[in-house]
């Protein structure tokens, strides 16, 4: 089950909201309901995956209890290392077994079904163990609360990554803020519209371009495909995030923000402060800083960045294209920190912005390509047409006629103008009426689009 399924939107979610309303301001009843709904949500994706998740969560729970009881520093380090190795080992088994076998030219094997959002689940559990080890939070003694944290259904599949201390603090009382459900419903509908109406249109253009053989690519196809894929990925993932945050607000729990107009970045460093903020923060706090961060020699700092971005690339997928994608950002971030960062800061804003967009756009080509050879062919096609290129201008004209309105809205909403206009409308009574009408239109168009063409899975669901 995913958040855009009709079953979820028109059966599972209404039932959950009705039951949540019946719990009133009783936090224990609300938490029990959310736990039951989370288990049902994950079970809908397969009972074997739910069982695997339960085993991993139970192990992390007991590792956390053992960490708190252990007194000697060496013993605590040993328990933490065992917990991390166990969680990371399961992730490697589910996600990378056949990638490793293929790299070693060995036959593939059948792998047991993975839990929903196994990559996100693993990082949640590692962050919990690290925070208990550092003394930032006490080990949880109630397994039901810890199980809810790990499988909480709004964020189970694709995050955002949430620290246990922040999440647990919101389980102790039901919110009295009546504005939260209204904010949640609005954000849920807007996120659905991002996914269905905007990401779908940009993805159709990107699919055409990236579906061509390497020899048929031209600069028109390559640039249009790269730009549209960048918009598809942003509106797909930020759409899911808006839906997740909106759903959670309906139940009185606020999850961390994950995006802040990333395509307005003026450097690659700035981009990664704005894109997938919870993942960037996780790697900073649990990998980069423990390795020494930037408070060390230049050589060690480069090595730390290499470790972070190698892991970031591999985390996203079992393919060499993701490894190269991570190394591309490692090189750029290393040079920004150690070579041209000060020079870049003195350049005009439009030049810095163009540099950041181009750097990110080239990285997304590796992210989207099925193989390294195709990625390099696609990069070449940005400037050199293929030998058997079809009529690209006719295709581009068709795409503009078919998706021009949606693509124009994508470009507009890639800035912060949409957010400013939306907030401005909330200040007046006529403006609030316009917002309500807009939400009804977005919801209606999204449902009609889903009914007519079906719904593609979220891109980040594969990670």
Buried (B, 14 or more C-beta within 10 A) or exposed (E): BBBBBEEBBEEBBEEBBEBBEEBEEEBEBBBBBBBEBBBBBBBBBBEEBBBBBBEBBBBBBEBBBBBBEBEEEEEBEEBBEBBBEBBBEBBBBBBBBBBEEEEEEEEEEEEEBBBBBBBBBBBBBBBBBBBBBEEEBEBBEEEEBBBBBBBBBBBBBBBBBBBBBBBBEBBEEBBEEEEBBEBBBBBBBBBBBBBBBBBBBBBBBBBBBBEBEBEBBBBBBBBBBBBBBBBBBBBBBBBBBBBBBBBBBBBBBBBBEBBBBBBBBBBBBBBBBBBBBBBBBBBBBBBBEEBEBEEEEEEBBBBBBBBBBBBBBBBBBBBBBBBBBBBBBBBBBBEBBEEBBEEBEEBEEEEBBEBBBEBBBBBBBBBBBEEBEBBBBBBBBBEEBBEEBEEBEEBBEEBBEEBEEBBEBBEEBBEEEBEEEBEEBEEEEEBEEBBEEBBEEBBEBBBEBBEEEEBBEBBBBEB
